[in-house]
Amino acid sequence: MPGRAYYSVALNAAREVADDQLTAIAHGHTAQLAATEGLTTASLDHLTAVHEHTQSAPAIASWIATSEATIHADPGGARRSARRARSALDQPGGRSAPASFHHGTAHLTATTGRVLLRVGDYSHAREVLTAALGDPRTTGRRHRILILVDLATAELHSGNPAAACSHATQAAELLHRTVYTVGTVPLVFAYFAPLPSSL
């Protein structure tokens, strides 16, 4: 609730000064918070409302599309959003975005892995996420936490519980040093999720 209140203030302020980039960023973070709470429709509504504000900022447009790809319940919609994220990154020029939004292709690789995970292609997801984890451009504890949680889930569904536990433990160790609710929630769900029937 406090997070939602802060984002609401940020969104109102961005609209007041008619700053498209700030409006898009506020909508994007609000959407991610809603998705973490399981409010998928509300989350996608925020992301849909923001498209008109991202036309002049390719990095922000890519970030918004990446968020859509990881939130979409529809596999086709998730893949279309992932393609749109990559296409936006290829657009030249535009307004420069804050450094924290310059994720680049390493982030898109991780997003592709998450989309594959959501559609049940666990073997391919494991390959893509392993590559994302080993990419030297993958910096930042928060980004690595999400990759590790997704990789743990992929390993679990691929019948490799030992590898899944190893990745989950690494994610937990990073969370111990980095407070990150968006990373904590999926780790908790992965921990309490039932094992695949084949195990």
Order of alpha helices (4+ residues) and beta strands (2+ residues): alpha-alpha-alpha-alpha-alpha-alpha-alpha-alpha-alpha-alpha
